[in-house]
Amino acid sequence: MAIALEELEVGLMFWGDTEPLKMIRAVKSLGIRCGHLGFTGAVPLAGLGAVYKQALADEGFVVTAVFAAYDGESYADAPTVEKTVGFIPAATRAEREARTYEVIDETAAMGVPIFACHVGFVPEDHAHPDYAPVRDLVRRICDHAAKYGISFALETGQEPAASLLHFLEDVDRPNLKLNFDPANLILYGTSEPIAALELVGKHVVSVHAKDGNWPDPAKPGTLGTEMPLGSGSVGMANFVNTLKKVGYTGPLTIEREVSLDQDMDDRHQAKLAHVDDIKAAIELLRSLR
Protein backbone atom coordinates (compact mmCIF):
# COMPACT_ATOMS: atom_id res chain seq x y z
CA MET A 1 0.00 0.00 0.00
CA ALA A 2 1.43 3.36 -1.07
CA ILE A 3 2.27 5.85 1.66
CA ALA A 4 0.54 9.21 1.31
CA LEU A 5 2.94 11.94 2.43
CA GLU A 6 1.66 15.16 3.92
CA GLU A 7 2.34 18.55 2.36
CA LEU A 8 5.80 19.79 3.37
CA GLU A 9 6.47 16.57 5.26
CA VAL A 10 9.90 16.52 6.87
CA GLY A 11 12.42 14.10 5.36
CA LEU A 12 16.16 13.42 5.51
CA MET A 13 18.94 13.09 2.94
CA PHE A 14 21.04 9.97 3.53
CA TRP A 15 23.70 8.00 1.69
CA GLY A 16 23.05 4.40 0.70
CA ASP A 17 25.09 1.28 0.17
CA THR A 18 24.28 -2.27 -0.90
CA GLU A 19 22.45 -3.08 2.34
CA PRO A 20 19.54 -0.63 2.60
CA LEU A 21 17.73 -1.77 5.74
CA LYS A 22 20.26 -0.43 8.27
CA MET A 23 20.14 3.14 6.96
CA ILE A 24 16.40 3.17 6.31
CA ARG A 25 15.76 2.00 9.86
CA ALA A 26 18.20 4.57 11.25
CA VAL A 27 16.32 7.35 9.48
CA LYS A 28 12.95 5.95 10.55
CA SER A 29 14.14 5.91 14.15
CA LEU A 30 14.07 9.72 14.01
CA GLY A 31 10.35 9.63 13.26
CA ILE A 32 10.82 10.29 9.54
CA ARG A 33 8.92 8.55 6.73
CA CYS A 34 10.65 9.90 3.63
CA GLY A 35 13.97 11.10 2.32
CA HIS A 36 16.47 11.62 -0.47
CA LEU A 37 18.82 8.72 -1.17
CA GLY A 38 22.34 9.36 -2.43
CA PHE A 39 24.87 6.98 -3.98
CA THR A 40 28.57 7.72 -4.20
CA GLY A 41 30.58 6.44 -7.12
CA ALA A 42 31.93 3.65 -4.90
CA VAL A 43 28.56 1.85 -4.61
CA PRO A 44 28.00 -0.99 -7.12
CA LEU A 45 24.57 -0.41 -8.61
CA ALA A 46 23.64 -3.43 -10.72
CA GLY A 47 20.29 -4.73 -9.50
CA LEU A 48 20.32 -2.46 -6.45
CA GLY A 49 17.12 -0.66 -7.40
CA ALA A 50 15.05 -3.78 -6.95
CA VAL A 51 16.69 -4.44 -3.57
CA TYR A 52 15.84 -0.94 -2.40
CA LYS A 53 12.30 -1.11 -3.76
CA GLN A 54 11.60 -4.19 -1.66
CA ALA A 55 13.28 -2.75 1.44
CA LEU A 56 11.33 0.49 1.13
CA ALA A 57 8.07 -1.41 0.78
CA ASP A 58 8.88 -3.63 3.77
CA GLU A 59 9.77 -0.62 5.95
CA GLY A 60 6.97 1.69 4.81
CA PHE A 61 9.46 4.38 3.76
CA VAL A 62 9.40 6.67 0.70
CA VAL A 63 12.45 7.84 -1.26
CA THR A 64 11.37 10.95 -3.13
CA ALA A 65 14.63 11.60 -5.04
CA VAL A 66 17.85 9.74 -5.79
CA PHE A 67 21.14 11.66 -5.93
CA ALA A 68 24.42 10.77 -7.59
CA ALA A 69 27.88 11.78 -6.41
CA TYR A 70 30.93 10.88 -8.44
CA ASP A 71 34.38 9.46 -7.80
CA GLY A 72 37.00 12.19 -7.51
CA GLU A 73 34.69 15.01 -6.38
CA SER A 74 35.91 17.26 -3.58
CA TYR A 75 34.29 20.24 -1.86
CA ALA A 76 37.41 21.57 -0.15
CA ASP A 77 37.09 25.09 -1.58
CA ALA A 78 35.59 26.84 -4.59
CA PRO A 79 38.53 26.26 -6.99
CA THR A 80 38.58 22.56 -6.08
CA VAL A 81 34.83 22.29 -6.63
CA GLU A 82 35.23 23.90 -10.02
CA LYS A 83 37.97 21.43 -10.98
CA THR A 84 36.40 18.22 -9.65
CA VAL A 85 32.61 18.40 -9.27
CA GLY A 86 29.94 17.31 -11.72
CA PHE A 87 30.26 17.40 -15.50
CA ILE A 88 32.55 20.39 -15.90
CA PRO A 89 35.87 18.44 -15.69
CA ALA A 90 36.31 17.17 -19.25
CA ALA A 91 38.54 14.24 -18.27
CA THR A 92 35.80 12.52 -16.25
CA ARG A 93 32.77 13.66 -18.26
CA ALA A 94 32.19 10.46 -20.25
CA GLU A 95 32.69 8.22 -17.23
CA ARG A 96 30.27 10.27 -15.15
CA GLU A 97 27.70 10.35 -17.92
CA ALA A 98 27.72 6.56 -18.03
CA ARG A 99 27.44 6.36 -14.25
CA THR A 100 24.53 8.80 -14.34
CA TYR A 101 22.59 6.53 -16.69
CA GLU A 102 23.20 3.63 -14.31
CA VAL A 103 21.87 5.63 -11.36
CA ILE A 104 18.80 6.67 -13.36
CA ASP A 105 18.15 3.06 -14.35
CA GLU A 106 18.17 2.00 -10.69
CA THR A 107 16.09 5.06 -9.75
CA ALA A 108 13.47 3.82 -12.20
CA ALA A 109 13.67 0.30 -10.74
CA MET A 110 12.87 1.79 -7.32
CA GLY A 111 9.92 3.71 -8.74
CA VAL A 112 11.38 7.06 -7.65
CA PRO A 113 10.33 10.02 -9.85
CA ILE A 114 13.34 12.33 -9.43
CA PHE A 115 17.06 11.97 -10.14
CA ALA A 116 19.41 14.76 -9.01
CA CYS A 117 23.07 15.74 -8.87
CA HIS A 118 25.49 18.66 -8.96
CA VAL A 119 26.30 19.57 -12.56
CA GLY A 120 29.19 21.75 -11.41
CA PHE A 121 30.07 25.38 -12.15
CA VAL A 122 28.28 25.94 -15.45
CA PRO A 123 30.04 28.83 -17.26
CA GLU A 124 27.93 31.96 -17.57
CA ASP A 125 29.59 32.69 -20.92
CA HIS A 126 27.85 30.52 -23.53
CA ALA A 127 30.95 30.78 -25.71
CA HIS A 128 33.09 29.08 -23.05
CA PRO A 129 34.44 25.75 -24.40
CA ASP A 130 32.81 23.78 -21.57
CA TYR A 131 29.35 25.30 -21.91
CA ALA A 132 27.94 23.57 -25.00
CA PRO A 133 29.31 20.09 -24.15
CA VAL A 134 27.81 20.24 -20.65
CA ARG A 135 24.50 21.62 -21.93
CA ASP A 136 24.30 18.81 -24.50
CA LEU A 137 25.23 16.20 -21.90
CA VAL A 138 22.42 17.48 -19.64
CA ARG A 139 20.04 17.17 -22.61
CA ARG A 140 21.07 13.53 -23.06
CA ILE A 141 20.57 12.83 -19.37
CA CYS A 142 17.12 14.43 -19.51
CA ASP A 143 16.22 12.32 -22.52
CA HIS A 144 17.38 9.13 -20.79
CA ALA A 145 15.42 9.99 -17.65
CA ALA A 146 12.33 10.87 -19.70
CA LYS A 147 12.13 7.27 -20.94
CA TYR A 148 11.10 6.37 -17.39
CA GLY A 149 9.04 9.48 -16.68
CA ILE A 150 11.78 10.74 -14.34
CA SER A 151 12.69 14.39 -13.78
CA PHE A 152 16.33 15.47 -13.64
CA ALA A 153 16.71 18.00 -10.82
CA LEU A 154 19.82 20.17 -10.85
CA GLU A 155 21.18 20.95 -7.40
CA THR A 156 21.35 24.70 -6.85
CA GLY A 157 24.25 26.70 -5.49
CA GLN A 158 27.17 26.91 -7.86
CA GLU A 159 25.58 29.42 -10.24
CA PRO A 160 23.64 32.63 -9.62
CA ALA A 161 19.91 32.06 -9.87
CA ALA A 162 19.56 34.09 -13.07
CA SER A 163 22.34 32.07 -14.76
CA LEU A 164 20.72 28.83 -13.65
CA LEU A 165 17.40 29.95 -15.10
CA HIS A 166 19.07 30.78 -18.43
CA PHE A 167 20.70 27.34 -18.44
CA LEU A 168 17.34 25.63 -17.88
CA GLU A 169 15.86 27.57 -20.77
CA ASP A 170 18.81 26.76 -23.04
CA VAL A 171 18.73 23.03 -22.29
CA ASP A 172 15.04 23.17 -23.21
CA ARG A 173 13.83 19.88 -21.78
CA PRO A 174 10.48 19.71 -19.95
CA ASN A 175 11.79 17.24 -17.35
CA LEU A 176 14.76 19.42 -16.33
CA LYS A 177 13.91 20.76 -12.88
CA LEU A 178 15.61 22.00 -9.72
CA ASN A 179 16.44 20.67 -6.31
CA PHE A 180 16.56 23.93 -4.37
CA ASP A 181 19.16 24.12 -1.61
CA PRO A 182 19.09 27.60 -0.04
CA ALA A 183 22.28 27.10 1.95
CA ASN A 184 24.32 26.22 -1.13
CA LEU A 185 23.58 29.62 -2.62
CA ILE A 186 25.01 31.17 0.53
CA LEU A 187 27.95 28.78 0.90
CA TYR A 188 29.08 29.49 -2.66
CA GLY A 189 28.26 33.19 -2.33
CA THR A 190 26.17 33.16 -5.51
CA SER A 191 22.65 34.41 -4.66
CA GLU A 192 20.42 35.53 -1.83
CA PRO A 193 18.27 32.39 -1.42
CA ILE A 194 14.80 33.87 -0.92
CA ALA A 195 15.03 36.10 -4.00
CA ALA A 196 16.47 33.15 -5.93
CA LEU A 197 13.59 30.89 -4.89
CA GLU A 198 11.07 33.50 -6.04
CA LEU A 199 12.84 33.66 -9.42
CA VAL A 200 13.10 29.91 -10.11
CA GLY A 201 10.27 28.60 -7.93
CA LYS A 202 8.15 27.18 -10.75
CA HIS A 203 10.98 24.77 -11.63
CA VAL A 204 11.51 23.42 -8.08
CA VAL A 205 10.45 19.79 -7.57
CA SER A 206 12.43 19.04 -4.41
CA VAL A 207 14.28 20.97 -1.71
CA HIS A 208 17.07 20.56 0.80
CA ALA A 209 16.50 22.15 4.16
CA LYS A 210 20.01 23.27 4.98
CA ASP A 211 21.53 26.37 6.57
CA GLY A 212 24.83 28.19 6.38
CA ASN A 213 26.75 31.45 6.54
CA TRP A 214 28.37 33.42 3.74
CA PRO A 215 32.04 33.02 2.75
CA ASP A 216 34.57 35.33 4.36
CA PRO A 217 35.20 38.08 1.78
CA ALA A 218 38.73 38.40 3.14
CA LYS A 219 39.45 34.83 2.05
CA PRO A 220 38.77 34.54 -1.70
CA GLY A 221 38.02 31.03 -2.94
CA THR A 222 36.83 29.70 0.40
CA LEU A 223 33.30 28.43 0.90
CA GLY A 224 30.89 29.56 3.57
CA THR A 225 30.21 27.55 6.71
CA GLU A 226 27.37 25.07 7.02
CA MET A 227 25.37 25.62 10.20
CA PRO A 228 22.70 23.71 12.13
CA LEU A 229 19.28 24.47 10.69
CA GLY A 230 17.94 27.76 12.01
CA SER A 231 21.31 29.15 13.12
CA GLY A 232 22.63 30.30 9.74
CA SER A 233 21.82 33.05 7.28
CA VAL A 234 19.00 31.41 5.29
CA GLY A 235 16.11 32.44 7.52
CA MET A 236 14.16 29.20 7.66
CA ALA A 237 10.76 30.69 8.48
CA ASN A 238 11.04 32.99 5.45
CA PHE A 239 12.27 30.08 3.34
CA VAL A 240 9.32 27.83 4.23
CA ASN A 241 6.86 30.68 3.73
CA THR A 242 8.36 31.41 0.31
CA LEU A 243 8.09 27.74 -0.66
CA LYS A 244 4.39 27.97 0.12
CA LYS A 245 4.18 31.21 -1.85
CA VAL A 246 5.66 29.64 -5.00
CA GLY A 247 3.34 26.64 -4.68
CA TYR A 248 5.78 24.00 -3.49
CA THR A 249 4.07 21.24 -1.48
CA GLY A 250 6.67 18.44 -1.49
CA PRO A 251 8.86 17.26 1.37
CA LEU A 252 11.27 19.45 3.32
CA THR A 253 14.31 17.19 3.17
CA ILE A 254 16.99 17.95 5.75
CA GLU A 255 20.54 17.74 4.47
CA ARG A 256 23.20 17.91 7.16
CA GLU A 257 26.63 17.47 5.66
CA VAL A 258 29.51 16.06 7.67
CA SER A 259 31.73 19.00 6.68
CA LEU A 260 32.58 20.86 3.53
CA ASP A 261 36.24 19.79 3.52
CA GLN A 262 35.51 16.07 3.27
CA ASP A 263 35.08 14.23 0.01
CA MET A 264 32.02 12.18 -0.83
CA ASP A 265 33.49 8.85 0.27
CA ASP A 266 34.12 10.31 3.72
CA ARG A 267 30.55 11.59 3.88
CA HIS A 268 29.31 8.16 2.88
CA GLN A 269 31.30 6.50 5.65
CA ALA A 270 30.16 9.04 8.21
CA LYS A 271 26.55 7.79 7.90
CA LEU A 272 24.16 9.62 10.23
CA ALA A 273 26.44 12.22 11.74
CA HIS A 274 25.04 15.28 13.53
CA VAL A 275 22.04 13.37 14.92
CA ASP A 276 21.34 16.04 17.55
CA ASP A 277 21.32 18.74 14.87
CA ILE A 278 18.99 16.61 12.75
CA LYS A 279 16.56 16.11 15.63
CA ALA A 280 16.48 19.85 16.29
CA ALA A 281 15.98 20.50 12.57
CA ILE A 282 13.01 18.11 12.49
CA GLU A 283 11.36 19.98 15.36
CA LEU A 284 12.03 23.36 13.74
CA LEU A 285 10.63 22.41 10.35
CA ARG A 286 7.55 20.80 11.83
CA SER A 287 6.88 24.01 13.73
CA LEU A 288 7.17 26.03 10.49
CA ARG A 289 5.04 23.87 8.23
C-alpha positions as CSV (number, residue, x, y, z in Angstrom):
1,M,0.0,0.0,0.0
2,A,1.4,3.4,-1.1
3,I,2.3,5.8,1.7
4,A,0.5,9.2,1.3
5,L,2.9,11.9,2.4
6,E,1.7,15.2,3.9
7,E,2.3,18.5,2.4
8,L,5.8,19.8,3.4
9,E,6.5,16.6,5.3
10,V,9.9,16.5,6.9
11,G,12.4,14.1,5.4
12,L,16.2,13.4,5.5
13,M,18.9,13.1,2.9
14,F,21.0,10.0,3.5
15,W,23.7,8.0,1.7
16,G,23.1,4.4,0.7
17,D,25.1,1.3,0.2
18,T,24.3,-2.3,-0.9
19,E,22.4,-3.1,2.3
20,P,19.5,-0.6,2.6
21,L,17.7,-1.8,5.7
22,K,20.3,-0.4,8.3
23,M,20.1,3.1,7.0
24,I,16.4,3.2,6.3
25,R,15.8,2.0,9.9
26,A,18.2,4.6,11.3
27,V,16.3,7.3,9.5
28,K,12.9,5.9,10.6
29,S,14.1,5.9,14.2
30,L,14.1,9.7,14.0
31,G,10.4,9.6,13.3
32,I,10.8,10.3,9.5
33,R,8.9,8.5,6.7
34,C,10.6,9.9,3.6
35,G,14.0,11.1,2.3
36,H,16.5,11.6,-0.5
37,L,18.8,8.7,-1.2
38,G,22.3,9.4,-2.4
39,F,24.9,7.0,-4.0
40,T,28.6,7.7,-4.2
41,G,30.6,6.4,-7.1
42,A,31.9,3.6,-4.9
43,V,28.6,1.9,-4.6
44,P,28.0,-1.0,-7.1
45,L,24.6,-0.4,-8.6
46,A,23.6,-3.4,-10.7
47,G,20.3,-4.7,-9.5
48,L,20.3,-2.5,-6.5
49,G,17.1,-0.7,-7.4
50,A,15.0,-3.8,-6.9
51,V,16.7,-4.4,-3.6
52,Y,15.8,-0.9,-2.4
53,K,12.3,-1.1,-3.8
54,Q,11.6,-4.2,-1.7
55,A,13.3,-2.7,1.4
56,L,11.3,0.5,1.1
57,A,8.1,-1.4,0.8
58,D,8.9,-3.6,3.8
59,E,9.8,-0.6,6.0
60,G,7.0,1.7,4.8
61,F,9.5,4.4,3.8
62,V,9.4,6.7,0.7
63,V,12.4,7.8,-1.3
64,T,11.4,10.9,-3.1
65,A,14.6,11.6,-5.0
66,V,17.9,9.7,-5.8
67,F,21.1,11.7,-5.9
68,A,24.4,10.8,-7.6
69,A,27.9,11.8,-6.4
70,Y,30.9,10.9,-8.4
71,D,34.4,9.5,-7.8
72,G,37.0,12.2,-7.5
73,E,34.7,15.0,-6.4
74,S,35.9,17.3,-3.6
75,Y,34.3,20.2,-1.9
76,A,37.4,21.6,-0.1
77,D,37.1,25.1,-1.6
78,A,35.6,26.8,-4.6
79,P,38.5,26.3,-7.0
80,T,38.6,22.6,-6.1
81,V,34.8,22.3,-6.6
82,E,35.2,23.9,-10.0
83,K,38.0,21.4,-11.0
84,T,36.4,18.2,-9.6
85,V,32.6,18.4,-9.3
86,G,29.9,17.3,-11.7
87,F,30.3,17.4,-15.5
88,I,32.6,20.4,-15.9
89,P,35.9,18.4,-15.7
90,A,36.3,17.2,-19.2
91,A,38.5,14.2,-18.3
92,T,35.8,12.5,-16.2
93,R,32.8,13.7,-18.3
94,A,32.2,10.5,-20.3
95,E,32.7,8.2,-17.2
96,R,30.3,10.3,-15.2
97,E,27.7,10.4,-17.9
98,A,27.7,6.6,-18.0
99,R,27.4,6.4,-14.3
100,T,24.5,8.8,-14.3
101,Y,22.6,6.5,-16.7
102,E,23.2,3.6,-14.3
103,V,21.9,5.6,-11.4
104,I,18.8,6.7,-13.4
105,D,18.1,3.1,-14.3
106,E,18.2,2.0,-10.7
107,T,16.1,5.1,-9.7
108,A,13.5,3.8,-12.2
109,A,13.7,0.3,-10.7
110,M,12.9,1.8,-7.3
111,G,9.9,3.7,-8.7
112,V,11.4,7.1,-7.7
113,P,10.3,10.0,-9.8
114,I,13.3,12.3,-9.4
115,F,17.1,12.0,-10.1
116,A,19.4,14.8,-9.0
117,C,23.1,15.7,-8.9
118,H,25.5,18.7,-9.0
119,V,26.3,19.6,-12.6
120,G,29.2,21.7,-11.4
121,F,30.1,25.4,-12.1
122,V,28.3,25.9,-15.5
123,P,30.0,28.8,-17.3
124,E,27.9,32.0,-17.6
125,D,29.6,32.7,-20.9
126,H,27.8,30.5,-23.5
127,A,31.0,30.8,-25.7
128,H,33.1,29.1,-23.1
129,P,34.4,25.7,-24.4
130,D,32.8,23.8,-21.6
131,Y,29.4,25.3,-21.9
132,A,27.9,23.6,-25.0
133,P,29.3,20.1,-24.1
134,V,27.8,20.2,-20.7
135,R,24.5,21.6,-21.9
136,D,24.3,18.8,-24.5
137,L,25.2,16.2,-21.9
138,V,22.4,17.5,-19.6
139,R,20.0,17.2,-22.6
140,R,21.1,13.5,-23.1
141,I,20.6,12.8,-19.4
142,C,17.1,14.4,-19.5
143,D,16.2,12.3,-22.5
144,H,17.4,9.1,-20.8
145,A,15.4,10.0,-17.6
146,A,12.3,10.9,-19.7
147,K,12.1,7.3,-20.9
148,Y,11.1,6.4,-17.4
149,G,9.0,9.5,-16.7
150,I,11.8,10.7,-14.3
151,S,12.7,14.4,-13.8
152,F,16.3,15.5,-13.6
153,A,16.7,18.0,-10.8
154,L,19.8,20.2,-10.8
155,E,21.2,20.9,-7.4
156,T,21.4,24.7,-6.8
157,G,24.2,26.7,-5.5
158,Q,27.2,26.9,-7.9
159,E,25.6,29.4,-10.2
160,P,23.6,32.6,-9.6
161,A,19.9,32.1,-9.9
162,A,19.6,34.1,-13.1
163,S,22.3,32.1,-14.8
164,L,20.7,28.8,-13.6
165,L,17.4,30.0,-15.1
166,H,19.1,30.8,-18.4
167,F,20.7,27.3,-18.4
168,L,17.3,25.6,-17.9
169,E,15.9,27.6,-20.8
170,D,18.8,26.8,-23.0
171,V,18.7,23.0,-22.3
172,D,15.0,23.2,-23.2
173,R,13.8,19.9,-21.8
174,P,10.5,19.7,-19.9
175,N,11.8,17.2,-17.4
176,L,14.8,19.4,-16.3
177,K,13.9,20.8,-12.9
178,L,15.6,22.0,-9.7
179,N,16.4,20.7,-6.3
180,F,16.6,23.9,-4.4
181,D,19.2,24.1,-1.6
182,P,19.1,27.6,0.0
183,A,22.3,27.1,1.9
184,N,24.3,26.2,-1.1
185,L,23.6,29.6,-2.6
186,I,25.0,31.2,0.5
187,L,28.0,28.8,0.9
188,Y,29.1,29.5,-2.7
189,G,28.3,33.2,-2.3
190,T,26.2,33.2,-5.5
191,S,22.7,34.4,-4.7
192,E,20.4,35.5,-1.8
193,P,18.3,32.4,-1.4
194,I,14.8,33.9,-0.9
195,A,15.0,36.1,-4.0
196,A,16.5,33.1,-5.9
197,L,13.6,30.9,-4.9
198,E,11.1,33.5,-6.0
199,L,12.8,33.7,-9.4
200,V,13.1,29.9,-10.1
201,G,10.3,28.6,-7.9
202,K,8.1,27.2,-10.8
203,H,11.0,24.8,-11.6
204,V,11.5,23.4,-8.1
205,V,10.5,19.8,-7.6
206,S,12.4,19.0,-4.4
207,V,14.3,21.0,-1.7
208,H,17.1,20.6,0.8
209,A,16.5,22.2,4.2
210,K,20.0,23.3,5.0
211,D,21.5,26.4,6.6
212,G,24.8,28.2,6.4
213,N,26.8,31.4,6.5
214,W,28.4,33.4,3.7
215,P,32.0,33.0,2.8
216,D,34.6,35.3,4.4
217,P,35.2,38.1,1.8
218,A,38.7,38.4,3.1
219,K,39.5,34.8,2.0
220,P,38.8,34.5,-1.7
221,G,38.0,31.0,-2.9
222,T,36.8,29.7,0.4
223,L,33.3,28.4,0.9
224,G,30.9,29.6,3.6
225,T,30.2,27.6,6.7
226,E,27.4,25.1,7.0
227,M,25.4,25.6,10.2
228,P,22.7,23.7,12.1
229,L,19.3,24.5,10.7
230,G,17.9,27.8,12.0
231,S,21.3,29.1,13.1
232,G,22.6,30.3,9.7
233,S,21.8,33.1,7.3
234,V,19.0,31.4,5.3
235,G,16.1,32.4,7.5
236,M,14.2,29.2,7.7
237,A,10.8,30.7,8.5
238,N,11.0,33.0,5.5
239,F,12.3,30.1,3.3
240,V,9.3,27.8,4.2
241,N,6.9,30.7,3.7
242,T,8.4,31.4,0.3
243,L,8.1,27.7,-0.7
244,K,4.4,28.0,0.1
245,K,4.2,31.2,-1.9
246,V,5.7,29.6,-5.0
247,G,3.3,26.6,-4.7
248,Y,5.8,24.0,-3.5
249,T,4.1,21.2,-1.5
250,G,6.7,18.4,-1.5
251,P,8.9,17.3,1.4
252,L,11.3,19.4,3.3
253,T,14.3,17.2,3.2
254,I,17.0,17.9,5.8
255,E,20.5,17.7,4.5
256,R,23.2,17.9,7.2
257,E,26.6,17.5,5.7
258,V,29.5,16.1,7.7
259,S,31.7,19.0,6.7
260,L,32.6,20.9,3.5
261,D,36.2,19.8,3.5
262,Q,35.5,16.1,3.3
263,D,35.1,14.2,0.0
264,M,32.0,12.2,-0.8
265,D,33.5,8.8,0.3
266,D,34.1,10.3,3.7
267,R,30.6,11.6,3.9
268,H,29.3,8.2,2.9
269,Q,31.3,6.5,5.6
270,A,30.2,9.0,8.2
271,K,26.6,7.8,7.9
272,L,24.2,9.6,10.2
273,A,26.4,12.2,11.7
274,H,25.0,15.3,13.5
275,V,22.0,13.4,14.9
276,D,21.3,16.0,17.6
277,D,21.3,18.7,14.9
278,I,19.0,16.6,12.7
279,K,16.6,16.1,15.6
280,A,16.5,19.8,16.3
281,A,16.0,20.5,12.6
282,I,13.0,18.1,12.5
283,E,11.4,20.0,15.4
284,L,12.0,23.4,13.7
285,L,10.6,22.4,10.3
286,R,7.5,20.8,11.8
287,S,6.9,24.0,13.7
288,L,7.2,26.0,10.5
289,R,5.0,23.9,8.2
